[in-house]
């Protein structure tokens, strides 16, 4: 299976681009969704998290209290490391299963941390969605209702635009209108179909 890794900073428009590839009949495996699935109630990972952090890490309905977990791992680096050691291998295994099960001409692995983790090793090609920092801020603020300071803090933890673009095989510049975005996606789609055929 020919796998295209899709990534970009917060507010760059990854979801918008993913939807466009899906509309063209391409399956998208979203690492964020996989990461949420592996900690659903009754999953072994959630049991391990509960055992490690105690009952208070769960909400009243038995789901993971993400806000509480986030505040713990942001203030305690060793807890963050523990959590990553637990979840990363499970997420990777699930991701591989979903990629292998894909039935489209090629498959997209969408992940905000594609280049920061070993996830990029699962791909044949990498496309980076790039947008100006002002646009990233504006989009992420509108979407997440976060203040710009929180978003700047998230951006600071992510790989820089320059570094991300340097690691890309293809770049979608998402600074214009949706028509321009469609055009870029359609061009890449045609190219990926050819590459996927050659890959088989």
Buried (B, 14 or more C-beta within 10 A) or exposed (E): BBBBBBBBBBBBBBBBBBEBBEEBEBBBBBBBBBBBBBBEEEBEBBEBBBEEBEEEBBEEEEEBBEEBBEEBBEEEEEBBEBBEEBBBEBBBEBBBEBBEEBEBBBBBBBBBBBBBBEBBEBBBBBBBBBBEBEBBBBBBBEEEEBEEEEBBEBBEEBBEBEEBBEBBBBBBBBEEEEEEBEEBBEEBBEEBBEBBEEEE
